[in-house]
Amino acid sequence: MKKYNICIVGGGSTFTPGFLKSFVRMQKEFPLNKLVLFDIDEERQEIIGKFGEILFREQFPELNFSYTTDIKEAYEGMDFVFMQMRSGGLPMRAKDEHIPLAMGLIGQETCGAGGMAYGLRSCVDMIKAVKDIRNYAPEAWILNYSNPAAIVAEALRREFPEDKKILNICDQPENVVRSCSRLLGCDWKDLDPVYFGLNHYGWFTNIYDRKTGKDLLPKIRKMIKENGFLPQDAEQRDPSWLDTYGMVETIMNDFPEFLPNTYDQYYLYPDYKVKQLDPNFTRADEVMQSREKRVFSECREVIKEDKLGDKFENISDAHAEMMINVATAIAYNKNNRHILIVENNGIIENMQNDAMVEVVCELGANGPRPLSIGKIPQFYLGLLVNQVSSEKLLVDAYFDNSYQKALEAFTINRLINDAKKAREVLDALIEANEGMWPELK
């Protein structure tokens, strides 16, 4: 069985230890020859990298493991490149969230003005990264799950129209499926979802039992109404994530037809969410004070003791498992089903063909084969077409260096929806992102 060469871009991420754990646990399903971590932040990555050295010494000693800040060393000879970069890091995420909230607008990592700010930074860095990868690994699969995935996917579609080995992925739809399995008391792999939408903006129309073919969504709807909704790994989640999943019950009370993605709350209840969010302490602050401190503290303890101890068991790796399963589907031509971001081309009949939609696909060695959705109801179509227009105008702004296009993108966005507010928040974000955005003229 072939052993694969893998690079993780964003090696200093707090999610990386979960990846390292998953590679150990799944080494028979997805055998590795070489694993390289790459990050531009040498200090952060070194802590994760030293943790990885101890982990693999104890549990996967034959693996060729290293970490680097050198592009050639990172990419040369790779079969798969896993992209989890965060352009600007958590400090810039905090600005993405604080600045809009201070103006009474949603400040969020991927939605509204904050997501658009992050999107422009990510376009700059992702396009450069893909060019670097193709210079050293022209045949590697690039598995991108850097946020905001919808904007990044649109930019990569335009910049690399002939590159069929770039795949844009988000784990949140699968997280919702896993959370349904917690509610039902079953294995999430026994659930067969039907899903449509955009990244962080979609709905499950059905969730079938793979064994019987029965649609379990009516039962799930009833259970959510009676018991609420928790993430599968609720015990490891920060309070804001528990609140996020809790909103699913509210959404389904108002719109019971389909099961929503958790991020739908921002688009459906923007005024309510603004009132609930603290402009001085957002999700970015919570991450920096909780998960980031915890992960790096545990890695430092492992390094100090020069052994894993019990720290390995505390690491959550559901996010990583999904990404490795995606790579495994490609590597071994499994043609099993994953929810992926692909060009529409008639999948959703009443949406434009060049929209980047998120749907169930069969995935194998030749890439994704999307499953048709047909026409979606007018309510959902109206929401999604508005968001597609905003994202496309923002990517226009990137490629054309156009302030006007950016203003139009911000104005039409459902979470801003006012030209004066759009100009105010756009100007503030231009100042905050100096040197990280393309120059808008």
C-alpha positions in Angstrom: 0.0 0.0 0.0 1.4 3.4 -1.0 2.5 5.7 1.8 1.7 9.4 1.3 3.5 12.6 1.7 1.5 15.3 3.5 2.0 19.0 4.3 -0.2 20.9 6.7 -0.2 24.7 6.1 -0.9 26.5 9.3 1.3 24.1 11.4 1.1 26.5 14.4 -2.7 26.2 14.5 -4.5 25.0 17.7 -6.2 22.4 15.5 -2.9 20.9 14.4 -2.5 18.6 17.5 -5.8 17.0 16.6 -4.5 16.3 13.1 -1.3 14.7 14.5 -3.5 12.5 16.8 -5.7 11.5 13.9 -2.7 10.6 11.7 -1.5 8.3 14.5 -5.0 6.8 15.0 -5.7 6.4 11.3 -2.3 5.3 10.1 -3.6 2.0 8.8 -6.5 3.6 6.8 -4.2 6.4 5.5 -0.5 5.4 5.8 2.0 8.2 5.7 5.6 8.3 4.6 6.3 12.0 5.3 4.5 14.7 7.2 5.6 18.3 7.2 4.2 21.3 9.1 4.5 24.7 7.5 3.8 28.0 9.0 5.1 31.6 8.7 5.0 32.0 12.5 8.1 30.0 13.5 7.5 30.5 17.3 4.0 29.1 17.3 4.8 26.2 15.1 7.9 25.2 17.0 5.8 24.4 20.1 3.4 22.3 18.1 6.3 20.7 16.2 8.1 19.7 19.3 4.9 18.2 20.7 4.6 16.3 17.4 8.2 14.9 17.6 7.4 13.4 21.0 4.0 12.1 19.9 5.4 10.4 16.8 8.5 9.1 18.6 6.1 7.2 21.0 3.3 6.2 18.7 4.4 6.4 15.0 8.3 6.2 15.0 8.6 5.2 11.4 7.0 8.5 10.2 9.3 11.1 8.6 8.1 14.1 10.5 9.4 17.7 10.4 8.3 21.3 10.6 9.6 24.3 8.6 9.1 27.9 7.4 10.7 27.1 4.1 8.3 26.9 1.1 10.4 24.4 -0.9 10.9 22.1 2.0 7.2 22.2 2.8 5.8 21.5 -0.6 8.3 19.6 -2.7 7.1 16.0 -3.4 3.8 16.3 -1.6 0.8 14.2 -2.5 -1.7 16.2 -0.4 -1.5 19.7 1.0 -4.0 20.5 3.8 -4.6 24.2 4.0 -5.7 25.6 7.4 -4.1 29.0 7.3 -5.6 32.0 9.1 -4.6 35.2 7.3 -3.7 37.8 9.9 -4.0 35.4 12.8 -6.3 35.7 15.7 -5.5 39.3 16.4 -6.9 40.3 13.0 -9.9 38.0 13.6 -10.5 40.1 16.7 -10.6 43.2 14.6 -12.9 41.6 12.1 -15.3 41.0 14.9 -14.8 44.1 17.0 -15.0 46.8 14.3 -18.4 45.8 12.8 -20.0 45.1 16.3 -18.9 48.6 17.5 -21.1 49.9 14.6 -24.1 47.7 15.4 -23.3 45.1 12.7 -22.6 41.4 12.9 -18.9 40.9 13.7 -18.2 37.2 12.8 -15.3 35.2 11.4 -17.1 34.3 8.1 -20.4 36.3 8.0 -21.0 39.9 7.2 -18.4 42.6 7.3 -16.0 40.6 9.4 -16.1 37.6 7.1 -15.6 39.9 4.1 -12.5 41.5 5.7 -11.1 38.1 6.4 -12.1 37.0 2.9 -10.0 39.7 1.2 -6.9 38.8 3.3 -7.4 35.2 2.5 -7.7 35.8 -1.2 -4.3 37.4 -1.2 -2.6 34.7 0.9 -4.4 31.7 -0.6 -3.7 32.6 -4.2 0.0 33.1 -3.4 0.1 29.7 -1.5 -1.5 27.8 -4.4 1.1 29.3 -6.8 3.9 28.3 -4.5 2.5 24.7 -4.1 2.1 24.3 -7.9 5.7 25.4 -8.3 7.0 22.5 -6.2 4.1 20.0 -6.3 2.2 20.4 -9.6 0.2 17.2 -9.0 -0.6 17.5 -5.3 -4.2 17.6 -4.1 -4.9 20.9 -2.3 -7.5 20.4 0.3 -8.6 23.9 1.5 -10.6 24.4 4.6 -9.2 27.9 5.4 -12.0 30.3 6.1 -14.0 32.0 4.8 -14.3 29.1 2.5 -17.0 30.5 0.2 -15.0 33.6 -0.7 -11.8 31.7 -1.0 -13.4 29.1 -3.3 -14.8 31.8 -5.6 -11.3 33.5 -5.8 -9.5 30.2 -6.5 -12.1 29.2 -9.1 -11.3 32.4 -11.1 -7.5 32.4 -10.6 -7.0 28.6 -11.3 -9.9 27.7 -13.6 -8.2 24.6 -15.1 -6.8 23.2 -11.8 -9.0 20.2 -10.9 -7.1 19.3 -7.8 -8.2 22.1 -5.6 -11.0 21.1 -3.2 -12.7 23.5 -0.8 -14.2 21.9 2.3 -15.8 22.8 5.6 -16.4 20.5 8.5 -19.5 22.3 9.9 -22.2 20.4 7.9 -20.6 17.1 9.1 -20.5 18.5 12.6 -24.2 19.0 12.5 -24.7 15.4 11.2 -22.5 14.2 14.0 -24.6 16.2 16.5 -27.7 14.6 15.2 -26.1 11.2 15.8 -25.6 12.2 19.5 -29.3 13.2 19.7 -30.4 9.9 18.1 -27.9 7.7 19.9 -26.4 6.2 16.7 -23.2 6.2 14.8 -23.0 9.3 12.6 -21.7 7.1 9.7 -25.1 5.5 9.6 -26.7 8.8 8.6 -27.0 9.8 4.9 -27.8 13.5 4.6 -29.1 15.6 1.7 -27.8 19.2 2.0 -27.8 22.4 -0.1 -26.5 25.9 0.4 -23.3 28.0 0.4 -20.5 27.6 2.9 -21.8 28.4 6.4 -25.3 29.0 4.9 -27.2 25.9 4.2 -29.9 23.4 5.1 -30.5 19.7 5.4 -33.6 18.6 3.5 -33.4 15.0 4.7 -31.2 12.8 6.9 -31.7 9.2 6.0 -30.9 6.0 8.0 -28.4 4.3 5.7 -29.6 0.9 6.8 -33.3 1.3 6.4 -33.6 4.3 4.0 -36.0 6.0 6.5 -35.9 9.8 6.7 -35.0 10.6 10.3 -35.5 14.4 10.0 -39.1 14.3 11.4 -37.7 12.5 14.5 -34.8 14.9 14.8 -37.1 17.9 14.5 -39.2 16.5 17.4 -36.2 15.7 19.5 -34.7 19.2 19.0 -38.0 20.7 20.1 -38.0 18.6 23.2 -34.4 18.5 24.2 -32.6 21.3 22.3 -29.4 20.7 20.3 -25.8 20.1 21.4 -22.6 19.6 19.4 -21.4 16.0 19.4 -18.3 17.1 21.4 -20.2 19.5 23.7 -18.0 18.7 26.7 -15.0 20.1 24.8 -16.7 23.2 23.4 -16.4 26.8 24.6 -19.6 28.5 25.8 -20.2 30.5 22.6 -20.3 27.2 20.6 -22.9 25.8 22.9 -25.0 29.0 22.4 -24.5 28.6 18.6 -25.9 25.1 18.6 -28.7 26.1 20.9 -30.0 28.5 18.3 -30.9 25.6 16.0 -34.0 25.0 18.1 -35.0 28.7 17.6 -34.5 28.5 13.9 -36.5 25.3 13.6 -39.4 26.8 15.6 -39.6 29.6 13.0 -38.6 27.6 9.9 -39.3 23.9 10.6 -39.1 22.7 7.0 -35.3 21.9 7.0 -32.5 21.4 9.6 -30.2 24.5 9.4 -26.5 24.9 9.5 -25.7 26.6 12.8 -24.3 29.7 11.0 -27.8 30.4 9.5 -28.6 32.2 12.8 -26.6 35.2 11.7 -28.5 35.7 8.5 -31.9 35.0 10.0 -31.6 37.0 13.3 -28.9 39.6 12.7 -30.5 42.3 15.1 -30.9 39.7 17.8 -27.4 38.4 17.4 -25.8 41.9 17.5 -27.6 42.5 20.8 -26.3 39.2 22.2 -22.7 39.7 21.1 -20.2 41.7 23.2 -18.2 44.1 21.0 -15.3 44.1 23.5 -15.1 40.3 24.0 -15.9 38.2 20.9 -15.3 34.7 19.8 -11.7 35.6 18.8 -11.0 36.8 22.4 -12.6 33.6 23.8 -10.4 31.4 21.6 -7.2 33.3 22.6 -8.1 33.0 26.3 -9.4 29.5 26.3 -8.5 27.0 23.5 -5.3 28.7 22.5 -4.0 28.9 26.0 -5.0 25.4 26.8 -3.5 23.8 23.6 -0.2 25.6 23.9 0.0 25.0 27.7 -0.6 21.2 27.2 2.0 21.1 24.4 4.6 22.9 26.6 3.9 20.4 29.4 4.5 17.5 27.1 7.7 19.1 25.9 8.9 19.8 29.4 8.2 16.2 30.5 9.5 14.8 27.2 6.6 12.3 27.1 2.9 12.4 26.2 1.5 11.4 29.6 -2.3 11.7 29.5 -2.4 14.9 27.4 -2.9 12.9 24.2 -6.4 11.8 25.3 -7.7 15.3 25.8 -7.1 16.4 22.2 -10.3 16.7 20.0 -9.8 15.4 16.5 -13.2 15.2 14.9 -12.3 18.1 12.6 -9.1 16.4 11.5 -10.8 13.0 11.0 -13.1 14.5 8.4 -10.2 16.0 6.4 -8.2 12.8 6.5 -11.3 10.9 5.3 -11.6 13.3 2.4 -7.9 12.6 1.5 -8.5 8.8 1.9 -11.5 8.9 -0.5 -9.3 10.5 -3.2 -6.3 8.3 -2.5 -8.2 5.0 -2.7 -10.9 6.1 -5.1 -13.6 5.2 -2.5 -16.4 7.3 -4.2 -18.1 7.7 -0.8 -20.1 10.8 0.1 -18.9 14.1 1.5 -20.4 17.6 1.7 -18.1 19.7 -0.4 -18.0 23.2 -2.1 -18.2 22.9 -5.9 -19.3 25.0 -8.9 -23.0 24.8 -9.2 -23.5 23.9 -12.9 -27.1 23.0 -12.5 -26.8 21.1 -9.2 -29.3 23.6 -7.7 -31.4 24.2 -10.8 -32.7 27.7 -10.0 -29.3 29.1 -9.0 -26.7 30.5 -11.3 -24.2 28.0 -12.7 -21.0 29.7 -11.5 -22.1 29.9 -7.9 -19.9 28.0 -5.5 -22.4 25.8 -3.7 -22.1 23.3 -0.8 -23.7 20.0 -1.5 -23.3 16.2 -1.1 -20.8 14.7 -3.5 -19.4 11.3 -4.3 -15.6 11.7 -4.0 -12.9 9.6 -5.6 -9.6 9.7 -7.4 -11.1 12.0 -10.1 -12.5 14.5 -7.7 -16.1 15.2 -6.6 -19.3 14.1 -8.5 -22.1 16.2 -7.0 -25.6 14.9 -6.4 -28.4 16.9 -7.9 -30.6 18.9 -5.6 -33.2 20.2 -8.2 -35.0 23.5 -7.5 -35.0 24.9 -4.0 -37.9 26.9 -2.5 -38.1 30.6 -3.1 -37.3 31.6 0.5 -34.0 29.8 0.5 -33.2 30.8 -3.1 -33.7 34.5 -2.2 -31.3 34.3 0.8 -28.6 32.4 -1.1 -28.8 34.5 -4.3 -28.3 37.6 -2.2 -25.2 36.1 -0.5 -23.7 34.8 -3.8 -24.0 38.3 -5.2 -22.2 39.8 -2.3 -19.4 37.3 -2.4 -18.9 37.6 -6.2 -18.8 41.4 -5.9 -16.2 41.1 -3.2 -14.0 38.9 -5.3 -14.5 41.3 -8.2 -13.1 44.0 -5.8 -10.1 41.8 -5.2 -9.3 41.2 -8.8 -10.1 44.7 -10.0 -8.7 46.6 -7.0 -12.1 48.3 -7.0 -13.4 50.3 -4.0 -16.7 50.6 -5.8 -17.1 46.8 -6.1 -16.3 46.4 -2.5 -18.8 49.0 -1.5 -21.4 47.3 -3.6 -20.5 43.9 -2.0 -20.9 45.4 1.5 -24.1 47.3 0.7 -25.9 44.2 -0.7 -24.8 41.9 2.1 -27.8 41.0 4.2 -25.9 41.6 7.4 -25.2 45.3 6.4 -27.9 46.2 3.9 -27.4 50.0 4.1 -25.0 52.0 1.9 -24.0 54.5 4.5 -23.2 51.7 7.0 -21.4 49.8 4.3 -19.1 52.7 3.5 -18.4 53.4 7.2 -17.5 49.8 8.0 -15.6 49.3 4.8 -13.4 52.4 5.4 -12.7 51.3 8.9 -11.7 47.8 7.8 -9.5 49.2 5.0 -7.6 51.1 7.6 -7.3 48.1 9.9 -6.2 45.8 7.1 -3.5 48.1 5.6 -0.9 46.0 3.8 -3.0 42.8 4.0 -5.8 43.7 1.5 -5.3 44.5 -2.2 -5.3 48.3 -2.6 -8.8 49.4 -3.4 -9.0 52.4 -5.7 
